[in-house]
Amino acid sequence: MRENLAARAGRWSAAHRKTAIFGWLAFVAVSLVIGSAIGTKTLSDVDSGTGSSGRAERVLDEQFPQPAGEQVLVQSRDGSLRADDPRFRAAVKDVVARMKALPAVGAVDSPLAKGAGDQISEDGRSALVQVDLRGDADHAEDHVQPVIDAVNAAQRAHPELRIEQFGDASASQAIDDRVSSDFQRAETLSIPITLIILVITFGALVAAGLPVLLALTSVAASIGLVAIPSQIVHLDQAASSVILLVGMAVGVDYSLFYMRREREERERGHDPGSALQVAAATSGRAVLVSGLTVMVAMAGMFFTGSGVFTGFAVGTIVVVGVAMIGSVTVLPALLSVLGDRIHKGRIPFLHRLRRPGREPRLWGWLLDRVLRRPALWAAAATIVLVLLALPTLRMHTVNPGAQGLPHDLPVMKTYERIQAAFPGGPAPAVIVVQGDLRSPRMTTALTDLRQRALDSGEMGGPITLDVSKDGSTGVMSIPLAGSGTDARSETALASLRNDLIPATVGKVPGTQVDVAGMTAGSKDFNDLMKGHAPIVFAFVLGMAFLLLLVTFRSIVIALKAIVLNLLSVAAAYGVLVWIFQDGHFEKALGFRSDGGITSWLPLFLFVILFGLSMDYHVFILSRIKEAYDRGMSTERAVSHGIRATASVVTSAAIVMVAVFSVFATLSMLEFKQMGIGLAVAVLLDATIIRGILLPAAMKLLGDRNWYLPRWLEWLPRFDHEPAVAEPARPLRRHEPEPEPEPAQAA
């Protein structure tokens, strides 16, 4: 029988162990050196914008660079002091004087200045001092500390008032510190958790450390390699976190699949070389098929039209490819070198639980009942998944903006106070007007726009207007009602874009008007995702169908895999909506609902989950097809395949659920949603889908599972059973009698 690619790679690796191992280490080292030498280029906020808001951001960046803005809130603590009180005015003047004395400050707008009445709240108990920092806004947080110190000093000088600040630089500094701390904690927790689960799985420290070692080296090499494509396709700053998340998941999975098959063949009586060759030809091949399927799923992010997703696609494709190559090249060499020493560091009690031939009792008990009454179990499982998926029908996507940030941060408490006193003030709509800003007609139109905004009841102050030196570009900031991403803010944005602007500055000939800001950016990004979602879904589902069709030579298998994966994704969506959009478990999970799901998450989850789900599906189906090709009936092949893979799939799923759950403990709302969504989907996929629906559906379909039309007989054939003779040996104690196989060959 001709060896497949994975089998040949495994044979070469075992025969050239030093070359494979040191070659892998050299590859990782060179990748890191390359990445460090050329650097990874990241996507700027300007490049990530879309639609009208994206055009506005690019104009601002090119023609009207905006300084980083800070707002200093001066507020009566108990409501007894008003803006006309001498002590209140003295505090405001003190803040203004301290700000003007700082070299880092460029401009200061006092609420006591003439015409600055909209910098004082309607109740007269709050005032805003507007501060612009010098230099590049992208690096403003590097020199905002003197401003923070000055505000703190003013607070100490006027304890009867609340004096604090919020702005681009101060918020970025506080949030970056928190996010960095969160991710360090997540990384610190995820590796020990993974090791503990793998120690329980293998019962030995060396065996448990091998999958983690392969995953970590794959992630390290990938983070270095992505620096090369980043010179052309800039990556989002979160790309490295996504690479870590996906790399650890697939790296551990692929190692588990390979190692458990090699151990299984050794327990069946094969010599070390034959056992490794069987693992390479079977699990190694499944790793290649699974890896290619995952990479195709990740490629769907190229069709979103978003620079952020394009970067995610590059990073995830690279790390999956590296983990896949490492699994079929260096892993066989390591297993060959270690031999029986892979059991070093045995945990006595745990190792005794890993007796040859032992299968998880729970899965065996469940599988027996599912195969006895497949229709009943399939109906029950489908009903559960559909009920979980129902909330998906009312999913509302939002850009969480400031609402998605940790609310326990002092800077966020300041934001909420400013938002309460000056609705929309911290995150206003930014209107970019290109034309002759000095013409009388434009001046009249801008004045009219300002007045109509104030009269609308959907917008408020302070409204500011800045004009470039050459008079070709104007920027007007108008606070919108609402939180910035809720229905009130979207209604106000629609009124601004569709009514107020066309009736005022939009009438001036030769004028181009675009609107940026949190609300506009959220709306435009949502529109982009909704518009491109059908393309992404069609590409991912279509390519996955073709890969599975070629691999298993069955239309039914390919279609069924897609339907089952879609069910698990839809159920995960439903759970996300029920928890985060409807606001359940807010206290337990430590979040405050913003009434929606983060706009980038649904497509991201679909692509990631579809790819990861295929890991399990391909692995299980490969074992089923292998048994079927050896002559077992479909029912017996299903039973054999699922029993043989139950423990490794369960272990891999537990690792992923545990790691993803760590992300649910982070402060940022979007990372909580991502962690919960991934953990729920993997849990459902490894239990209800693989443990109930898959065997029930295959039992009901019988031999129709392998249906392939005659006009597709030209598809290539892949052997799922390696050419390794079965060992002749007596049964071990506690080992079950083997199932008799039919005489006919597949």
N, C-alpha and C positions, 0 to 999 in steps of 0.2 A: 504494500500500500504506500502510495506516495506521501511523504511527510508534508504537512502544511508549514506555513512560514513560521508560526510560533514554535512548532516542534524543531525546525531547523535552527532557530535562534537559541532555543534551550539547549540543544545538543552542542552547538558551538560554544555557548557560554560555559557549560560544564566541562568541556574539553580545554578551554582557554581561560581558566578561572582568574589567574593573575591579570591577564590582559583585560578581561571584562571588569574586574573590580577596580583596578587602578585607572583604567580608561574612564570609568564612570566618575571617579573622584577627580580626575583631571578635567573632565567635561564640566563638572560643577564649579571647580576652581576657576577655569577659564571664563565661564559664563559670568561669574561674580566680578572678575577682573574687567571684563568688557563692559559690564553694566556700570561699574564704578568709574571707568575711564571716560566713557562718552556721556554718562548721565541719562536719566529718564526724563523726557520732556513731558510736562503735565499740561492739562487742558485748563485754560484760563476761564474765568467766569464769562468773559465776553464771547469766547469761542463756543461755549456751551449753550448760548441763547438761541431761541428759535422764533420764527414768525416776526410780527411787528416789534415785539419786545427785544428780540435778538438784533434787529436792524437798529433800533434805538440805542442799544448798548454799544454796538460797534461804532455808531456815529459819535457817541459820547467819548469812547476810547480814542478815536482817531482825531476828532476835531475839537472836542470840548472835555478834556480830562478833568474829572471831578475830584476834588480833594476828599479825603475821608472826613465825614461829618460826625461830630459828637454833640449830644444834647445834654445840658446840665439842668436837672430838675431842681427848682427851689419851691418847696411846698410846705404849707402849714401842717404840722403834725396832728394837732387836735382840731383844726378848722377855725381857730379863733383869730388867726392873723390873716389879713388880706393883702393884696398887692399894693394897696395905697397906704398901708401901715409903715411908719418910719423904719421900724426894725426889719420889715420884709424888704423894703427898698435898699436899706443899708447892706443887707446880705447879698442882694442881687448885684449891687455896685461892687462889693468885695469880690464876688465871683468873677465879674467882668474884668476887674483890675488884675486879679491873679492870672487870668487866662491871657490877657494882652502882654503880660510880663514874660511869658514863656517863649523861648526861641522856636519851639516846635509848632506854635499856633500861628496860623496865617491871618484869619479873620474872625472877629467876634461880633455877633449881633445881639444887642441887649434888648430885653423885652420892655425896657423903660424908654427906649428911643422913640422918636416921633414916627408914627405909622406902623409901629410894631405891636399893635394891640392884639393881633391874633396869636402872639406868643404868651398871652395871659389867658388862662382858662375862663370859661363862662362864669364860674362861681367865684372867680377872683382869688382863689386860694392856692393856685399853682402858676408858676412861670417857667419858661424855657429860655435858657441862654444857648444860642446856636454858635457852635465852635467849628471852624475848619482847620484841619491840620495841614502843615506844609508837606511837600514831597509826594511821592508816589502812593496812591491810595492802597495798592496791593501790599505795600510794606509798612503801612501806617502803624500796625500793631507793634512794630519794633521800637517806635519812639512815642508811644502813647502814655508810657508810665509816668512821665512828669506831670501830665494833665491829670491822671488819676490821683497822684500825690497832692496836687494843688486842690482838687475837689475835696479830698479827705481833710486837708488842712482847713478849708472853708467850713466844712461840717463841724469840726472841733471848735471853731470860733463862733459858730451860731447854733448851739445845741437845741434851741427852741424850734428850729426849722429842720426839715429834711432836705439835705443837699447831696445829690448823687447823680451819676451820669450813665448814659447809654449811647452807644454809637457803633459805627462800623469797626473801629479798631479795638475799643474796650470789650465789645461783645466777642469779637474774633479771638482775642487773647484769652478770655475766660473760657470760651467754648472749646478752643483748641486744647487748652490744658486739661479740661474734663474729658474730651474725647480721647486724647492721648493716654490719659490715666485709665479710662475704660478699656481701651484695646490692649494695653499692657496687662490688665487684670484678666481679660478674656484669653489672651495668649498664654498667660501663666497658668490659668485653670484648665484650658482645653487639653494641653499635652499630658499633664498628670491624669486627668480623667480618662483620656484615650488609653494610656498605659495601664491603668487599673482595670479597665474593661477587657483589654487584650490579655492581661495576666490571668484574669478569670477565665477567659476563653481558652487559652493555651495551657495554663497551669505552670508556666515556666517564664522566667524573666527574659532570657535570650530570645525566645520565640516571640514574646510580646514586644520586644524592642525593635525587631527587624522591620515590621510594617511602618512604625513611626519614623525610623531612620530613613527608609526609602521615601516616605512622604515629605519629610523635612528637607532632604537633599533635592527632591524634585521641585519643591517650592523655592528653595534658594537659587537653584539654577534658572528657574523660570523668571524670578524677579530680576536676575541679571540679564537674561536674554531679551526680555521685553523692552529693554533700553534701545535695542536696534530698531524695531518697527516704530517706537515712539518718536523717532526723529522725523517720521512722516505722518503718523497718526498719533497725535498727542493723547496721553492717557489721563483719565480723571484721577484725582488724588486718592480716591477710595479703591483704585484698581488693585493696589498691593494687598488690601484687606480681602478683596474678592478672590485674588489668586491664592491667598492663604486658606481661605474657607474652602474653595473648590479643590485645591491641591491636597489638603489634608484628607478630605472626604474620599476622593478617588484613589489617592495613593494608598491609604489604609485598605480600602475595599479591594483593589487589585492584588495587593500582597496577601490579604486574607484568602481570596479565592484560590490563588496559586498554592500557598503554603498548606491550606487544609486539604487540597486534593493530593498533594505530595505525601502528606502524613497519612491520608486515607489509604493510598496505594501501598505504603510501607506496612500499614496494619493488616492489609489483605495478603501480605507475604511477598511482595515484590522486593527485589534487591534495590539498593539506593539508586543506581543508575536507571533502571527500568521505571521505578516510581517517579523519578524526576522527569523522565521522558513522557510518561503518561500525563503528568501534570502540565507539561509544556504543550502537548498536543491537544489537550482538552481545555483546561482552565486558561492556559496561555492564549489559545485561540479565542476563547470567550472574552478575554481581556482586550484583544485587538478589535473584535467586533464591537464590544461595548464602548471602547475608547473612541473609535471612529464615529459611532452613533452620537456619543456625547459631544464630540467636536462639531459634528454637523448641527446639532441642536444649538450649540453656542454660536455658530455662524449665523443663526437667525437674527442675532442682535445687530448684524451689519445692515439689516433692512429697516431698522427703526427710524433712520434719518437723524439720529441724535449722536453727537460726538461723544457723549458720556458712554452710551451703549457700545459704540464702536470700539472704544478703549477697553471696555469690559470683555467684548468678544475676543479681541487680540490676546488679552491676558489669560482668559480661561482656556482658549484653544491651545496656547503655548503650554500651560501647566498640565492640561490633560494629556497632550501629546508627549511631554517629557515623562510624566508618571507612567504612561502606557509603555513607552520604550524601555524605561528602567525596569518595569515589571517583567518583561520578556527577555532582557539581556543580563543585567547585573544580578537580579534576584536568583535565577538558577545557579549562577556561580557561587553566590553566598550560601545557598542551601547545600550545594555540593561540597563546599569547604567545611561547613559546619557539621554536616552529617547528623549523627545522633547527639552531637554536642549542642544542638539547638534546644535540647531539653535541659541545658544547664540552668541552674537557679530555680530548680523545681520548688513549687509551693506544695508540700506534701498532701494536704487535704484536697486542694484544687486539682492536683495532678491525678489523684485517684479517681476523681469524678470523670476524667477524660479517658475512660477505658475503651479499648477497641470495640467497635460495633455498637456503641451506645448512641442512641438517638434521643433528642429531647422528647420526654413523655407527653408534654402538653401538645406539641405539634402532631405527634403520632395519634393521640386521642382525637384531636380535632379533625385531622385528615380522614380518619376512618369514618367519622360521622358525615363529613362533607361528601365523600365518595359514595356513601350509602344512600343519601338523599340529596343529590346535587341540585335539583330544581328548587327545593325548599331553601337550602342554604344560599343559593345564588340570588333568589328573590329577596331574602332577608338582608343580605349584604348590600344589594343594590338599593333597597329602600333606605337603609342607614346612610349610605353615601349621598343619595339624592336629597335626603332631609338635611344633611350637613351642608350640601351645596346650595340649597334654596336661597339663603341670604345673598348669594352672589348676584342674583337678579337685581338687587337694589344697591349694588356697589357704587360708591361715589368716590372718585379719586381727587385728591387735593395735593397741592404743594404745602406741606405743614408750616414752612417758614419758621417764624419765631415760636409758634405753638408747639412745634416738634422738638424744641430745645428743652434741656433740663430746667424745670420750673423752680428748683431749689437753689439755683445759682443767684447770688445777690444782684447780678446785672439783669437777670430775667425778672426779678421782682421789681426792679426799677422800670423795665420795659412795660410791665403790666400797669404800674402807676401812671406812666406817661400815656399809655393807651386809654386809661380810664379818664384822665383829665383832658387829653387832646386826641379824640378818636381818629385813628389812621395816621397820626403824626409820626410815629417811629418808622412806618413803612409806607410812604406815600406813593401815589402814581406819579411817574416822571414823564412829562410830555416833552418830546424833542421836536422842535420846529426848525426846519431848514428853509430859508428864504431870505428876503430882505427884512430883517427885524427892525430896521430904522425907519421904514416907510410909515407915513401917518396911518394908512389903512391897517397895517399889521399892528401898530400900537393900539389902535382902537379895538381891533379884534381880540388882542390879548387881554385888554381891560374888560371887554365884554365877557370873555371866557372866565376870567376870575370872578366876576360878579355873578354870573349864571351858576358857577360851581357853588358859591356860598349860598345862593338862593335855593338851590336844588333840594337841600335837606339831606342829600346823600354824600356830601363832601363838606369839608370844613377847613379851618386854618391850623397852623400858619401856612399860607400860600407864598411861595418864593419864586422869583424870576431872575435868572442870570443870562446875560447875553455875551457871546464871544467878542473878542476885540475887533474882529473884522465885521461884526454885525450879521454874519451869515447863519449863525446857529443860536437858538434860544432854548433854555431849559426851564420849564415851569414844574414845580412840585406841588401836587394837590393831594392832601390826605383824603382817603376814602373811608366811608363808614364801615363798620364791621371789624373783624379781626385781621383782615388781609387775605384770607382764603375761604371765608364762609360765604353764604348766599348773599348777604347784604353787600359785601365787598364786590362780588361778581356782578350784582345788579348795578352798583354804582359805576363799575368799570364799563359795563355795557352802555349805560347812559352817557358816560364821558366819550367813549369811542363812537357811538352810533348817533348821538344827538348833539351834545354840546360842541364837540370839535368840528363836525361838519357845518354847524350853524354859525361858527365864529371864524377861527383861523383857517378852517378848511375851505372857506370861500375866497381866500386871498389867492390870486393866480400865481402859479409857479412855486407853490408851497408844498413841502412834503412833511407830514406829521406822523410820528410813531409814538407809541406809549410803552414805557417800560415800568419796572417796579415789581414788587412781590406778587401782587394780584395778577398783573398782566403776564408776567413770566409763567406763573402757575397755569393760567388759562391757555396760553399758547403751547406750553409743554403738554398739557392734557390733550389738546386738539391734535398735536403731532402724534402722540401715542395712540389715540383712538383711530386716527387716519391710517397709521402704518400697521396696526395690530393684525388686520386680516392678511397682510403680506407676510408678516413674521410667522403667523400660525400656519399659513399655507406652505411656506418653505420648510419649516421644521417638520410638520406632519408628513409632507410629501417625501422629503428625503429620508426620514426615518422609515416610512413604509417601503421605499425602494431597497434600503439596506437590509431590512428584515426579510423582505421577499427574496432577495438574492441569497441571504445567509441560510434561511430555513426552507426555501423553495415551497412556500405556502402563502397563498393570499389570505387565508383565514387567520393564520398565526400573526401575520403583519397587521391586519385590521384589528384583531382582538387586542394586540399589544397597545395600539394607539387608543382604542376605546377605554381600556382599563387605566392607562396613564392619564387620560383626560378626566376620568372620574375622580382620581386621587387629587389632581390639581384643582378641580372645581370644588371638591370638598374642603381643601385647604383654603381656598378663596372664601368659602362660606364661613369657616371658623374665624378667619381674619376679620370679616365684616361684622360678625356677631360680637367679637371681643373689642376690636379697636374702633369701629365705626359706631356701634351701638353703646359702647362704654361699659361692657362687663369686665369684672376683675380689675378695675382701675387701681384699687388700693393694693391688691395682691401683686400686681405686676409693676406698680409704681409709675403710672402714666395718667395723663389727662386727655380724654378723647377730643380730637379736633373735628369730629363728624365725618371723617373720610379715611381712605387708604392712600398712603403716599403714592403720588402719581407714577413714579418710575417702577414701583414694586410689582404690579401684576404681570407686566411683560417679562421682567427680570425673573420672577418666580417661575413663570411658565417655562422659560428656556432652561433655567437651572434644574427645576424639578423634573422636567421631561427627560433631560439628559441623565440625571442621577437615577431616576426610576428605571431607565433602560439598563443600568448596571445589573440590577437584580433580575430583571426580566430576561435579559440575554443569558445570564449565568444559569438561571433555573431552566429555561427552555433548552439550553445546550445539553444539560444533563438528561432532560426528558427525551430529546431527539436522539441522543447517544444511546439511551436504553431502547428506544423504538427501533433504531437502525440495527440493534443487536438481536431483534426478533421479539421483543416484548409487545404485548398488546398496548393500545393507547392508555387504557385505564391503569395497567400495571406500570407502564413507563412513567405516567404522571405520579403515581404513588412513589415509585422508586426515586424519581428526580427530585421531588419536593422533600422526601425524607432525607435524601443524601445532602441536600443543600440547606435544610432548615436551620441547622446550628450556625453555619457560617453567615447566612443571610441575617439571622437574628443578631449575631454579634456585630456585623457591619452596621446594621440599622441602629443598634443601641449606641454605637460609637457616634454615628451621625446625629442622632437625636440629642445625645448628651452635649456634643460640641455646639450644635445649633442653639440649644437651650441656653447655653452660656451667653450668647448674643442677646437673648431676651432680657438679660439682667443689665444691659448697658443703659445709659441715661437717655440717649437719643431715641425719639419715638420711631423713626424709620428703621433703626437697627433692631428695636424690640419687635416690630412687625415682621421684619425679615427673619429673625430667629424663630419666632413662633410659627410663621408660615412654613418655613423649611422643616422644622421639627415635626409639626402636625402632618405634613404631607408624607414625609419619610415613614413616620409611624403608621399611618393609614396604609401606605403602599406595602410595607413589610408584613402587615397583619391581615387586614381585611382583603386587600387586593391579592397578595401572593398566597395567603393561607386559606382563603375561602373562594373568592371569585375565580381565580385562575384555575384551580383544580376542578371546581364545579363546572365551569364553562367547557373545559377540555373533556370532562367525562360526558357531558351532555352532547357534545359535538362528535365524539368518537373519532372514527377514521376520517371524518370530514375536516378535522383539524389540518390534515396534510394535503388538502385539495390544491391542485395546481392545474390550470387549464392547459390543454395540449399545445396551444399556440405559444405557451411560455416554456415549453420543454427545453428550449435552447439555453436557458439560464444555466450557469456553471454549477457543478455539483461539489459540495464540500463534505468531506468525511468527518463525522463527529466522534468516531471511535478510532483511537490510535492502533497501529499494528504492533501491539505488545501482547505476548501470550499470557494467558491467565496462569498464575502460580498454582502449582499443585502442592497442597499442604493440608494437614489436619486442622480442624476448626479449633479456635482458641476458646478458652473458658469464657462464658457469658456471651459468646458470639452467636447470633441467630443463624439458623439454617438458611442457606441462600435459596432464593426463589428459583424454581426450575424454569428454564428458558425453552421456548419452542425450538424445534430442530431446524426450522427454515431460516435461511439467512435473510437479512434485510436487503 
